[in-house]
């Protein structure tokens, strides 16, 4: 695992880029971006054990790829013009990945909670596979407004994945959510509207225990699409 501190002009601050490779697999690997949840950071994925899970997946036959996590915020949308996480992903991350000896254009994206909102938005405009884990989506403007993140209703409507399922390639999307998760109803709505390639509603809550349990399956899904 390699942690690099970088300056993001798009976000107007320094951010961590964390690259996780399967052990003993060199070369210019394809990349899955990893977008963290609210109140967390790129280190979330290391803390959940992704490096060892990735090594185990490749040892079991999953095609090798790297996971690259970067610091974001505000549902991965531009809450103000001076802090635009999606512009960072679009314009800055490819160069950062190339500098790490990886393929510059990501082949996949996964996100947890708030990160799933960002991952699905990224997949709307990039030809990537997308894995949404415990997706923190909003069925109405009052629900979205209560988060205190979106600049206005228009920004939420423009970025809410539930309102733009036609922009997603269902055959390349997977959705995982616990039945006891407060976002389970919107996850079910996403599954109903999108009919993704993988749709897994199972026992679990919106917590670390659930994410650790499903991440190995998510990595297998990603590996089958990179």
One Martini backbone bead per residue (centre of mass of N, CA, C, O) as a GRO file, in nm:
protein
  226
    1UNK     BB    1   0.096   0.036   0.023
    2UNK     BB    2   0.036   0.375  -0.103
    3UNK     BB    3   0.101   0.703   0.028
    4UNK     BB    4  -0.008   1.020  -0.114
    5UNK     BB    5   0.061   1.362  -0.107
    6UNK     BB    6  -0.163   1.603  -0.257
    7UNK     BB    7  -0.247   1.864  -0.480
    8UNK     BB    8  -0.574   2.003  -0.524
    9UNK     BB    9  -0.719   2.228  -0.728
   10UNK     BB   10  -1.020   2.137  -0.727
   11UNK     BB   11  -1.020   2.140  -0.390
   12UNK     BB   12  -0.815   2.334  -0.240
   13UNK     BB   13  -0.616   2.087  -0.144
   14UNK     BB   14  -0.504   1.832   0.036
   15UNK     BB   15  -0.448   1.482  -0.051
   16UNK     BB   16  -0.507   1.141  -0.041
   17UNK     BB   17  -0.337   0.871  -0.202
   18UNK     BB   18  -0.442   0.524  -0.221
   19UNK     BB   19  -0.254   0.236  -0.309
   20UNK     BB   20  -0.381  -0.095  -0.392
   21UNK     BB   21  -0.216  -0.400  -0.422
   22UNK     BB   22  -0.145  -0.694  -0.510
   23UNK     BB   23   0.064  -0.910  -0.409
   24UNK     BB   24   0.315  -0.962  -0.638
   25UNK     BB   25   0.190  -0.745  -0.865
   26UNK     BB   26   0.303  -0.613  -1.129
   27UNK     BB   27   0.250  -0.331  -1.308
   28UNK     BB   28  -0.003  -0.201  -1.528
   29UNK     BB   29  -0.280  -0.166  -1.374
   30UNK     BB   30  -0.587  -0.166  -1.327
   31UNK     BB   31  -0.852   0.055  -1.199
   32UNK     BB   32  -1.017   0.116  -0.883
   33UNK     BB   33  -1.210   0.330  -0.754
   34UNK     BB   34  -1.240   0.476  -0.411
   35UNK     BB   35  -1.529   0.589  -0.233
   36UNK     BB   36  -1.605   0.740   0.045
   37UNK     BB   37  -1.755   0.826   0.325
   38UNK     BB   38  -1.891   1.012   0.549
   39UNK     BB   39  -1.630   1.128   0.759
   40UNK     BB   40  -1.407   1.020   0.590
   41UNK     BB   41  -1.145   0.849   0.404
   42UNK     BB   42  -0.923   0.683   0.218
   43UNK     BB   43  -0.853   0.496   0.473
   44UNK     BB   44  -1.105   0.319   0.489
   45UNK     BB   45  -1.007   0.079   0.303
   46UNK     BB   46  -0.771  -0.009   0.477
   47UNK     BB   47  -0.936  -0.052   0.742
   48UNK     BB   48  -1.121  -0.284   0.594
   49UNK     BB   49  -0.896  -0.471   0.421
   50UNK     BB   50  -0.837  -0.451   0.109
   51UNK     BB   51  -0.547  -0.552   0.059
   52UNK     BB   52  -0.601  -0.850   0.150
   53UNK     BB   53  -0.850  -0.902  -0.028
   54UNK     BB   54  -0.706  -0.858  -0.300
   55UNK     BB   55  -0.498  -1.081  -0.274
   56UNK     BB   56  -0.704  -1.313  -0.237
   57UNK     BB   57  -0.856  -1.278  -0.502
   58UNK     BB   58  -0.616  -1.328  -0.694
   59UNK     BB   59  -0.540  -1.609  -0.576
   60UNK     BB   60  -0.845  -1.712  -0.673
   61UNK     BB   61  -0.856  -1.569  -0.992
   62UNK     BB   62  -0.869  -1.278  -1.005
   63UNK     BB   63  -0.815  -1.026  -1.182
   64UNK     BB   64  -0.583  -0.793  -1.173
   65UNK     BB   65  -0.595  -0.504  -0.949
   66UNK     BB   66  -0.633  -0.176  -0.845
   67UNK     BB   67  -0.675   0.040  -0.560
   68UNK     BB   68  -0.801   0.386  -0.553
   69UNK     BB   69  -0.785   0.625  -0.299
   70UNK     BB   70  -0.960   0.937  -0.220
   71UNK     BB   71  -1.021   1.242  -0.111
   72UNK     BB   72  -1.345   1.356  -0.007
   73UNK     BB   73  -1.678   1.516  -0.046
   74UNK     BB   74  -1.996   1.619  -0.072
   75UNK     BB   75  -2.098   1.374  -0.250
   76UNK     BB   76  -1.903   1.433  -0.493
   77UNK     BB   77  -1.968   1.740  -0.509
   78UNK     BB   78  -2.003   2.088  -0.576
   79UNK     BB   79  -2.067   2.286  -0.314
   80UNK     BB   80  -1.828   2.454  -0.434
   81UNK     BB   81  -1.611   2.587  -0.670
   82UNK     BB   82  -1.347   2.522  -0.473
   83UNK     BB   83  -1.495   2.217  -0.437
   84UNK     BB   84  -1.429   1.947  -0.678
   85UNK     BB   85  -1.427   1.612  -0.687
   86UNK     BB   86  -1.498   1.540  -0.985
   87UNK     BB   87  -1.268   1.705  -1.112
   88UNK     BB   88  -1.047   1.545  -0.982
   89UNK     BB   89  -1.119   1.273  -1.115
   90UNK     BB   90  -1.099   1.376  -1.414
   91UNK     BB   91  -0.813   1.566  -1.413
   92UNK     BB   92  -0.605   1.435  -1.183
   93UNK     BB   93  -0.600   1.126  -1.136
   94UNK     BB   94  -0.470   1.013  -1.395
   95UNK     BB   95  -0.186   1.131  -1.333
   96UNK     BB   96  -0.148   0.993  -1.059
   97UNK     BB   97  -0.161   0.704  -1.165
   98UNK     BB   98   0.074   0.716  -1.365
   99UNK     BB   99   0.288   0.785  -1.139
  100UNK     BB  100   0.223   0.478  -1.016
  101UNK     BB  101   0.207   0.270  -1.269
  102UNK     BB  102  -0.079   0.312  -1.389
  103UNK     BB  103  -0.364   0.327  -1.527
  104UNK     BB  104  -0.518   0.628  -1.589
  105UNK     BB  105  -0.790   0.488  -1.664
  106UNK     BB  106  -1.046   0.384  -1.517
  107UNK     BB  107  -1.242   0.069  -1.493
  108UNK     BB  108  -1.349   0.146  -1.199
  109UNK     BB  109  -1.606   0.190  -0.933
  110UNK     BB  110  -1.631   0.247  -0.577
  111UNK     BB  111  -1.884   0.281  -0.307
  112UNK     BB  112  -1.959   0.418   0.020
  113UNK     BB  113  -2.239   0.557   0.048
  114UNK     BB  114  -2.151   0.849  -0.046
  115UNK     BB  115  -1.962   0.706  -0.255
  116UNK     BB  116  -2.195   0.585  -0.426
  117UNK     BB  117  -2.295   0.846  -0.537
  118UNK     BB  118  -2.026   0.915  -0.681
  119UNK     BB  119  -1.994   0.654  -0.849
  120UNK     BB  120  -2.255   0.678  -1.018
  121UNK     BB  121  -2.182   0.950  -1.140
  122UNK     BB  122  -1.922   0.865  -1.278
  123UNK     BB  123  -2.062   0.635  -1.456
  124UNK     BB  124  -2.230   0.831  -1.640
  125UNK     BB  125  -1.931   0.949  -1.786
  126UNK     BB  126  -1.802   0.653  -1.770
  127UNK     BB  127  -1.653   0.340  -1.889
  128UNK     BB  128  -1.757   0.181  -1.609
  129UNK     BB  129  -1.760   0.007  -1.341
  130UNK     BB  130  -2.008  -0.031  -1.063
  131UNK     BB  131  -2.002  -0.010  -0.696
  132UNK     BB  132  -2.275  -0.012  -0.462
  133UNK     BB  133  -2.251   0.061  -0.114
  134UNK     BB  134  -2.476   0.168   0.073
  135UNK     BB  135  -2.658   0.377  -0.078
  136UNK     BB  136  -2.672   0.736  -0.049
  137UNK     BB  137  -2.985   0.814  -0.126
  138UNK     BB  138  -3.263   1.021  -0.273
  139UNK     BB  139  -3.620   1.050  -0.309
  140UNK     BB  140  -3.594   1.356  -0.201
  141UNK     BB  141  -3.538   1.680  -0.129
  142UNK     BB  142  -3.573   1.681   0.179
  143UNK     BB  143  -3.365   1.459   0.227
  144UNK     BB  144  -3.124   1.601   0.092
  145UNK     BB  145  -3.132   1.874   0.250
  146UNK     BB  146  -3.069   1.747   0.539
  147UNK     BB  147  -2.748   1.727   0.475
  148UNK     BB  148  -2.611   2.006   0.395
  149UNK     BB  149  -2.472   2.001   0.080
  150UNK     BB  150  -2.647   2.118  -0.129
  151UNK     BB  151  -2.687   2.410  -0.290
  152UNK     BB  152  -2.945   2.286  -0.443
  153UNK     BB  153  -3.192   2.135  -0.610
  154UNK     BB  154  -3.053   2.129  -0.888
  155UNK     BB  155  -2.804   1.972  -0.799
  156UNK     BB  156  -2.945   1.722  -0.705
  157UNK     BB  157  -3.098   1.654  -0.970
  158UNK     BB  158  -2.823   1.631  -1.141
  159UNK     BB  159  -2.692   1.390  -0.925
  160UNK     BB  160  -2.913   1.189  -0.878
  161UNK     BB  161  -2.915   0.858  -0.955
  162UNK     BB  162  -3.228   0.797  -0.951
  163UNK     BB  163  -3.266   1.022  -1.198
  164UNK     BB  164  -3.017   0.854  -1.390
  165UNK     BB  165  -3.034   0.547  -1.493
  166UNK     BB  166  -3.005   0.586  -1.809
  167UNK     BB  167  -2.681   0.652  -1.776
  168UNK     BB  168  -2.654   0.353  -1.706
  169UNK     BB  169  -2.486   0.037  -1.712
  170UNK     BB  170  -2.628  -0.235  -1.589
  171UNK     BB  171  -2.406  -0.461  -1.667
  172UNK     BB  172  -2.186  -0.268  -1.472
  173UNK     BB  173  -2.369  -0.300  -1.208
  174UNK     BB  174  -2.355  -0.293  -0.844
  175UNK     BB  175  -2.564  -0.386  -0.551
  176UNK     BB  176  -2.528  -0.320  -0.193
  177UNK     BB  177  -2.748  -0.409   0.092
  178UNK     BB  178  -2.890  -0.379   0.391
  179UNK     BB  179  -3.194  -0.440   0.538
  180UNK     BB  180  -3.117  -0.235   0.799
  181UNK     BB  181  -3.081  -0.004   0.626
  182UNK     BB  182  -3.190   0.320   0.580
  183UNK     BB  183  -3.122   0.279   0.251
  184UNK     BB  184  -3.290   0.035   0.143
  185UNK     BB  185  -3.526   0.164  -0.019
  186UNK     BB  186  -3.337   0.302  -0.236
  187UNK     BB  187  -3.195   0.046  -0.326
  188UNK     BB  188  -3.451  -0.091  -0.433
  189UNK     BB  189  -3.514   0.127  -0.639
  190UNK     BB  190  -3.257   0.101  -0.802
  191UNK     BB  191  -3.298  -0.195  -0.879
  192UNK     BB  192  -3.570  -0.160  -1.021
  193UNK     BB  193  -3.477   0.060  -1.236
  194UNK     BB  194  -3.193  -0.083  -1.338
  195UNK     BB  195  -3.110  -0.378  -1.330
  196UNK     BB  196  -2.853  -0.504  -1.226
  197UNK     BB  197  -2.612  -0.744  -1.234
  198UNK     BB  198  -2.599  -0.675  -0.921
  199UNK     BB  199  -2.829  -0.776  -0.642
  200UNK     BB  200  -2.777  -0.724  -0.284
  201UNK     BB  201  -2.996  -0.829  -0.033
  202UNK     BB  202  -2.904  -0.838   0.314
  203UNK     BB  203  -2.798  -0.887   0.599
  204UNK     BB  204  -2.773  -0.565   0.754
  205UNK     BB  205  -2.602  -0.260   0.791
  206UNK     BB  206  -2.460   0.072   0.837
  207UNK     BB  207  -2.157  -0.088   0.856
  208UNK     BB  208  -1.857  -0.239   0.899
  209UNK     BB  209  -1.948  -0.532   0.908
  210UNK     BB  210  -2.084  -0.528   0.632
  211UNK     BB  211  -1.849  -0.431   0.453
  212UNK     BB  212  -1.657  -0.665   0.516
  213UNK     BB  213  -1.848  -0.888   0.406
  214UNK     BB  214  -1.883  -0.768   0.093
  215UNK     BB  215  -1.607  -0.692  -0.040
  216UNK     BB  216  -1.516  -0.958  -0.172
  217UNK     BB  217  -1.753  -0.957  -0.377
  218UNK     BB  218  -1.693  -0.686  -0.503
  219UNK     BB  219  -1.408  -0.757  -0.610
  220UNK     BB  220  -1.507  -0.977  -0.801
  221UNK     BB  221  -1.681  -0.797  -0.973
  222UNK     BB  222  -1.464  -0.605  -1.066
  223UNK     BB  223  -1.269  -0.822  -1.188
  224UNK     BB  224  -1.491  -0.901  -1.416
  225UNK     BB  225  -1.460  -0.578  -1.551
  226UNK     BB  226  -1.138  -0.503  -1.612
   0.00000   0.00000   0.00000
